[in-house]
């Protein structure tokens, strides 16, 4: 009998998508499953979605152009304007957002340290 919960299955599906991208690693941070490139977080699982860091202009445009993109608010806390959340009921559907994940990875990888 399997002990996999819907959450562990969902995380495994997201891991399969994101961890195949070059240079990506995963770890838990503040009880969130997060994905990193060059030790900088570019995405994380929060609730029924995935938070993603993008340039402000791209993040804003996506919030207005897609009905499944909302401001990223992990644990109800507001984050910066660079962060959005893509909500999908089926984690396998995130394959459709692969170019956004790649854009986020490149944005974070090339961002200057603060």
C-alpha positions as CSV (number, residue, x, y, z in Angstrom):
1,X,0.0,0.0,0.0
2,X,1.4,3.4,-1.0
3,X,1.9,6.1,1.6
4,X,2.1,8.9,-1.0
5,X,-0.1,11.8,-0.3
6,X,-1.5,14.2,-3.0
7,X,1.1,16.7,-1.7
8,X,4.1,14.3,-2.0
9,X,2.9,13.2,-5.5
10,X,2.5,16.9,-6.5
11,X,6.0,17.8,-5.2
12,X,7.5,14.8,-7.1
13,X,5.9,15.9,-10.3
14,X,7.2,19.5,-9.9
15,X,10.7,18.1,-8.9
16,X,10.7,16.1,-12.1
17,X,10.1,19.2,-14.2
18,X,12.4,21.7,-12.4
19,X,15.3,19.5,-11.3
20,X,16.0,18.6,-14.9
21,X,16.9,22.2,-15.7
22,X,20.7,22.8,-15.6
23,X,22.1,24.0,-12.3
24,X,18.8,23.7,-10.3
25,X,18.8,22.3,-6.8
26,X,16.0,21.9,-4.2
27,X,15.8,22.4,-0.5
28,X,13.3,23.4,2.2
29,X,13.3,27.0,3.4
30,X,10.8,28.3,5.9
31,X,8.6,25.2,5.4
32,X,8.5,25.8,1.7
33,X,9.9,23.5,-1.0
34,X,12.2,25.8,-2.9
35,X,14.3,25.6,-6.1
36,X,17.6,27.4,-6.4
37,X,20.2,28.3,-9.0
38,X,23.6,29.6,-7.8
39,X,22.3,29.4,-4.2
40,X,19.5,31.9,-5.1
41,X,15.8,30.9,-4.9
42,X,13.9,31.3,-8.2
43,X,10.8,29.2,-7.5
44,X,9.0,27.6,-4.6
45,X,5.9,25.6,-4.0
46,X,3.2,27.5,-2.0
47,X,-0.3,26.2,-1.5
48,X,-1.8,25.2,-4.8
49,X,0.8,27.0,-6.9
50,X,4.4,27.7,-7.6
51,X,5.9,31.1,-6.8
52,X,8.3,32.4,-9.5
53,X,10.7,35.4,-9.6
54,X,10.7,37.4,-12.8
55,X,11.5,41.0,-13.8
56,X,8.8,43.3,-12.5
57,X,7.5,44.2,-16.0
58,X,7.1,40.5,-16.8
59,X,5.4,39.7,-13.5
60,X,3.0,42.5,-13.8
61,X,2.1,41.6,-17.4
62,X,1.4,38.0,-16.5
63,X,-0.9,39.0,-13.6
64,X,-3.0,41.0,-16.0
65,X,-2.9,38.6,-18.9
66,X,-3.5,35.2,-17.3
67,X,-6.2,34.1,-15.0
68,X,-4.1,31.5,-13.2
69,X,-1.3,34.0,-12.2
70,X,-1.6,35.9,-8.9
71,X,0.7,37.9,-6.6
72,X,2.9,35.5,-4.6
73,X,2.0,35.5,-0.9
74,X,3.5,32.6,0.9
75,X,1.8,32.0,4.2
76,X,-0.3,35.1,3.5
77,X,2.7,37.4,3.6
78,X,3.1,39.8,0.7
79,X,6.3,39.5,-1.3
80,X,8.0,41.7,-3.8
81,X,6.6,42.7,-7.1
82,X,9.1,40.4,-8.8
83,X,7.3,37.4,-7.4
84,X,4.2,35.8,-8.9
85,X,2.4,32.6,-8.3
86,X,1.1,30.3,-11.0
87,X,-1.8,28.1,-9.8
88,X,-2.5,24.8,-11.5
89,X,-4.8,22.1,-10.2
90,X,-2.7,19.4,-11.9
91,X,1.1,19.7,-11.3
92,X,1.8,18.0,-14.7
93,X,0.3,21.1,-16.3
94,X,3.3,23.2,-15.2
95,X,5.1,21.7,-18.3
96,X,3.2,24.4,-20.2
97,X,5.0,27.0,-18.1
98,X,8.5,25.6,-18.8
99,X,9.6,28.7,-20.7
100,X,8.6,30.9,-17.7
101,X,10.6,28.7,-15.3
102,X,13.6,29.0,-17.7
103,X,13.2,32.8,-17.8
104,X,13.0,32.9,-14.0
105,X,16.1,30.8,-13.7
106,X,18.1,33.0,-16.0
107,X,16.8,36.2,-14.4
108,X,17.9,35.0,-10.9
109,X,21.1,33.5,-12.1
110,X,22.1,36.8,-13.8
111,X,20.8,39.2,-11.0
112,X,23.3,41.2,-9.1
113,X,23.7,40.4,-5.4
114,X,21.9,42.9,-3.2
